[in-house]
Amino acid sequence: MAADFDALVFLLQHSPNLERLFLELKLNFNTRKALGSCVKPKGRSFACEHLRMVKIKCSKDDVRVHKLAHLFRANGIPVEKIFVRRTGSSYLRGKKMTKDLARHELEFWGDEFWGDE
């Protein structure tokens, strides 16, 4: 999902009878770059009078969840209806993947390849 949430706003504008919404935010390079921009609720209104619950799953270092909460509150969705589940840090997951990759390369190529005899 783009950091400006245009697709989500479009969906909500065309789903006035929506009762439950489940979102899973994934961090990637494009969203990290766009996180500096502010999400302005003006001109981004929607009416989901039947929306009883919004569940958001994201990594604990994803700041978009705060912007989403602001967007929902600006459109009349109370905080009590917004539930957030934070998972592990995507930064730490990336560091672990890099470490695992280096370990596998060392096992595959051995110390001789790197000149550590």
ChimeraX attribute file (.defattr): number of C-alpha atoms within 10 A of each C-alpha:
attribute: neighborCount
match mode: 1-to-1
recipient: residues
	/A:1	15
	/A:2	17
	/A:3	22
	/A:4	18
	/A:5	16
	/A:6	13
	/A:7	12
	/A:8	14
	/A:9	17
	/A:10	13
	/A:11	13
	/A:12	19
	/A:13	14
	/A:14	13
	/A:15	15
	/A:16	14
	/A:17	12
	/A:18	16
	/A:19	13
	/A:20	12
	/A:21	13
	/A:22	10
	/A:23	13
	/A:24	12
	/A:25	17
	/A:26	13
	/A:27	18
	/A:28	11
	/A:29	7
	/A:30	11
	/A:31	17
	/A:32	14
	/A:33	10
	/A:34	12
	/A:35	16
	/A:36	10
	/A:37	9
	/A:38	11
	/A:39	17
	/A:40	12
	/A:41	16
	/A:42	9
	/A:43	6
	/A:44	16
	/A:45	16
	/A:46	20
	/A:47	16
	/A:48	19
	/A:49	13
	/A:50	13
	/A:51	17
	/A:52	15
	/A:53	18
	/A:54	19
	/A:55	15
	/A:56	18
	/A:57	17
	/A:58	22
	/A:59	18
	/A:60	15
	/A:61	15
	/A:62	20
	/A:63	15
	/A:64	21
	/A:65	18
	/A:66	11
	/A:67	18
	/A:68	18
	/A:69	19
	/A:70	17
	/A:71	21
	/A:72	21
	/A:73	15
	/A:74	16
	/A:75	17
	/A:76	13
	/A:77	21
	/A:78	14
	/A:79	13
	/A:80	9
	/A:81	14
	/A:82	17
	/A:83	14
	/A:84	16
	/A:85	11
	/A:86	15
	/A:87	12
	/A:88	11
	/A:89	14
	/A:90	17
	/A:91	14
	/A:92	11
	/A:93	11
	/A:94	11
	/A:95	12
	/A:96	12
	/A:97	12
	/A:98	12
	/A:99	12
	/A:100	12
	/A:101	12
	/A:102	12
	/A:103	12
	/A:104	12
	/A:105	12
	/A:106	14
	/A:107	10
	/A:108	10
	/A:109	10
	/A:110	14
	/A:111	12
	/A:112	9
	/A:113	10
	/A:114	9
	/A:115	7
	/A:116	7
	/A:117	7
